[in-house]
Amino acid sequence: MDLELSGRTAIVTGAGAGIGLATTRALAVEGVSVVAGSHQVTAELEELARTASVTPVALDLTDPEAPARLVASASAPVDILVNNVGATRPRPDGFLAITDQMWHDTFEINLMAAVRAIRAVLPGMVSRGRGVILNTGSLNARLPDPLVLDYSAAKAALANMAKALSKEVGPHGVRVVTVDPGPVATNLWLGAGGVADVVAGATGRSADEIEAGAAAGMVTGRFTRPDEVADLLVMLASDRVANLTGSDVVIDGGMVTTL
């Protein structure tokens, strides 16, 4: 299926690894020129830039001025924004151990980075009467977990903001969609200092046991792959689904069993 994305311009945040890198690659394959924002320009992102229309930009998305730098790095008006940057830190010591600074940091990277990026691209999208804003949310927005309490709250806020925004900008030709992945095989879950690693340290179990337990919670019995989330995001960016907006699309291996 031709997604009819060739010639468009996108910004992807958190593009150095995981879902962001996979999304940058998938968009480039479809002929999209991608400005790839990442805290560090990874070797994988550099390699992709050598073979595709990808412009890596090293920046900190908690910096309020960073989104404007991404827009300035684009060679054409931005058609697609993928707000993918995010981070979490498990809180095995419970609610009372989550300080004000922890709450602030969590909301900065998981909510405000997206808010500011949207603010940077939205005027141009509205003036042209077209654009797609995609947010990488989390299953934790609808499945609150005390282990990632502040992260769950931030992702719920992101989903709420996106739904409200879709109502405002839909009449102007701009779509807003959130994708809520369950556990994904990325460093956020499986890397050093990731969820499995931290929970293992707090419980005395191994990281492999934590990973296996999480996988068992999905009816597919496995973590979602980053490229599966990326393919979903790219499809949602296409006019093939031009009347889809304001939705939260879940990709979780069947972890949530309610309707």
N, C-alpha and C positions, 0 to 999 in steps of 0.2 A: 504494500500500500504506500503510495506517495503521500507523505504528510504535508507536502506543499510548504515546507519551511525554508527552502533554499533561498539565500539572499537576505535573510533576516539577521538581526543583530540581537545578541543576548548578553546579559550579565549573570554570572553564576558566582555566588559567594560560598566560602568554604570549599573552594575548588581543588585544593591540593591533594586530597585523598578521599577515599570512601565514596559516598553518594555523590558528592560534589564533583570529584574527578570523573566518575562514571557518567554523570550527566553532561559535563563538558564534552567528553568524548562522543557521547551519543548525539548531542546537538551538532557537533562538528561533522559527523558522518552524514547528517541530513542537510549539510550545506550552510549551516548557520555560522556566522562570525561571532566568536565568544570572547568576551572580556572576563577573565578568570581571576577573581579575587581570592587571595589566600594569605594567611598570616605569614607563611613561608612558601616560597616557590619551590616545590618539591622536585626531585629528579624526574618523577613520573610526569609532572605537569610541564616541565621543560622539554621532555621528550615529545610530548603531545604537541607542543607549540612548534616544534621543528617540522612536523608533518601535517599540520592542520591549521585552519584559520583561527588560532587561539592566541590571545594576548594575555600573558600572566601579569598580574599586578600584586606586589607584596604590600599588605597593609593590615592594620588592626581594625576590625569592624566595630570595636567598641569606641573608636575615635569618631566623634560626630561628623568630622570632615571627610571621612573615608569614602562614603558613597559618592560624593561629588567627584572624587578622584576617579572612581570607576567609570562614571558617566563621561568624564572628560577623556578617558582612554579609549572610548568607543569611536570608531571611524564613521558611524552613522547613528541616526536616532535609535534608541533602544526599543525593540519590539517585545522582548521577553525578559522578565526578571525572575530569577530563581533564588529565593531567599533560603539558602541551605545551611548557612553557618549556624552552629549551635554547639553546646557543650553541656556536660553534666558531671557531677561528682556525687557518688553515693554518700548518704548520710547515715552510717550505721549507728551513730550515737544518738539519733532521734531528733525530734523537733526542737527541743530546747538547746541543742548544740548548733543550730543553724543561726549564725549571727546576722546582724543587719548588713554587714559587708558581703556575706555570702548571698543573701537575698538580692542585694543590689547587683552583684556580679552576674548572678544567674539571669536576672531579667535584662541586663544590658546585652548579653550575647544572644539570648534566646528570643527576646521580644524587641528591644529597642534597635538592635542592628537591622532588623527587618523594617521597622517603622521608618527609620531614617533612609534606608535604601528605597523604599516605596516613595517617600517624600521627594527623593531626587529624580525619579523617573516619571512620576505620575503626571506632572504638568505637560510634558511632551506627549505622553500617550493620549491624554484627554484632548489636547489640541489637534492631534492627528485622527482622533476618533477610533483608535484601535490600540490594543496592547494586552499582554497576558502577564499576570503576577502570580507566581507559584511559590508556595511556602512549604518547606519541609517541616512538618510538625512532628508529632509523636503520638503513638498509641496512649501514652501516659496522659494526654489531654483528656481522654475519656476513661482511662483506667488508672486513677490516682494511686500512687504507691508511696508509702511513708519512707521507703529507702531513697527515693528521689523526689521528695516532697516539693521542694522549691522549683525543681525542673518541671514537674507535673503542672504546677500552678502557672509557670511561665508559658508552657506550651498551650494550656487551656486559654490563657489570655491572647496568645497569638491566633488561635482558631476563632475566638470571639471577635477580635479586631478584624480579621479577614472577612468574616461573614458580614459584619456591618459595612465594611468598605465595599464589598461586592454590590450592596444595595445602592450605595452612593454613586459608584462609577459605572455600573452596568449600563445605564442609559447613555453613557458617553462612549460605548464601544470597548470598554476595558473589562476583562474577566479576571476574577480572583479565585483561586482554587488552592486548597491545602491538601497535602498528602500526609497521612498519618502512618508511618511504618511502625511495626512491632520491632522486636530485636533484629538487628541487621549485622551481618558479619563484617564489622568495621572495627577500627581501633577503639572507638567509643565504648564498645562492649567487650572486645576480645584482646585489645592491646595492653601493653604495660601501663598500669594505672587506670585501666578501664573498669567497667562495672564488675566483670567477673573477677578481676584481680583484687579489687578493693573488698568485695564481699567475701572472697576467699580469705583474705587477711583478717577480716573481722569475725569470721565464723570458725576458722580452723579447718575448713574444707579446702580442697584444691580448686584452682580456677577451672580445670576440666570438669569437675563435678558441678560447679555452678553453671557452666555453659551447657552441660548435658541436661540439667534440671530445667533451664530456660527453654531449650529446644523441645523438651518433652511437653511443655505447656502449649505447644502449637500442634494442631491436628496433622500438619505436614511433617512434624518431627524434625524440623530443621530451621535454621535462621534464614531470613530473606537475604538474597545477594544484592550488593550495591547496584549492579547493572539492572536488576529487576525493578528497583525503585526508579532508576534513571530512565528506563524505557517507559514507565508509567508517566513520569514527568514530561517527557518529550511528546508523548501522545496528547497529554493535556494541553501542551503548548500549541497544538495544531488546530487549525480551523475546522478539522474534521469533527471536532466536538465543540463547535462554536457557540452552542447554546448551553454549555455546561459552565456554571459559575456559582459561587457561594457554597460549594460543596466541600466536604471533608471526605477524601477517598482513602479508605483503610487498606493497607497491604501488610498483613500480620500473620500469615500462615494459619488463619483460623483461630488465633489466640482468644479473641473476644467471641464468646459463644451466644451472646444475646442479640436480638434483632435491633 
